[in-house]
Amino acid sequence: NEYFSSKIASLRSKMDYEIPPEYNPFSGSNLAEFRPTNCEEIHEIIKEVGIKTSPLDILPSQILVENIDIMVPVIVDLVNLSLKEGSMEGLKSAVIAPLLKGSSLDHNILKNFRP
């Protein structure tokens, strides 16, 4: 879209690329391996952070909440497989939908949306 493309181009033109960003090398300990997770740990994480989904998600949060005991073992398997393989292949997709800045704004005017 021309509006968002020109907005990004304008922001980039105002950035000062001659001054490199401050670089702070990592000073923590490196993780050479991960321990597998389990159902109890995933249940605890879900209880702590809650379940949030987008209206565009294939699986609405209410269905996930109602079936959490069925889904947790699947989530555990996905987490453990991604830690073992070092990959999130197949899980890397997103739907990006601009949000209207205010409900009273005209949805036909693109600058009324958050990118």
Secondary structure, 3 states (H helix, E strand, C coil): CHHHHHHHHHHHHHCCCCCCCCCCCCCCCCCCCCCCCCHHHHHHHHHHHCCCCCCCCCCCHHHHHHCHHHHHHHHHHHHHHHHHHCCCCCCCCCCCCCEECCCCCCCCCHHHEEC
